[in-house]
Amino acid sequence: MNKSNTAFEATEVISSDASIATSHQKSWKDYLVLAKHGIVTSNLITTFAGFYLAVVYTGVGLGSQLSTMIFALVGAALVMAGGCTLNNYIDRDIDHIMERTKERPSVTGRFSANQVLVLGLVQAAAGLAFLSLTTASAVVIG
């Protein structure tokens, strides 16, 4: 692949018209692909394991911390999803080149670059809001 062709293709993707994004029907699958649900799910397993170990080793019952656990898991999931969505925004100029990423909704036009950016920021902010319902350090660490 010629680097000059890559630069021209990247410029075309970045400056693509936002009307393309409105011409395609969005589905829940598109949102899950943007948020990279596999990454989020696998990281939630370790988040739950850490929470469970903290509850066991502090002697506090899991039932008494149920709301904190739910807020922590939902908040962590949304922060991770926001980070993954923002990664789609950042990589939008090169994703069309790679075979593995060329079918992402941010590349195919189902979402405009601005929609991906706003969605990622909203997911991350909502995640921090949920984490704020647990502890202040959870919000800072994210």
Buried (B, 14 or more C-beta within 10 A) or exposed (E): EEEEEBEEBBEEBEEBEEEEBBEEEBEEEBBBBBBBBEBBEEBBEEBBEEBEEEBEEEEEEEEEBEEBBEBBBBBBBBBBBBBBBBBBBEBBBBBBBEEEBEEBBBBBBBBBBEBBBBBBBEBBEBBBBBBEBBEEEBBEEB
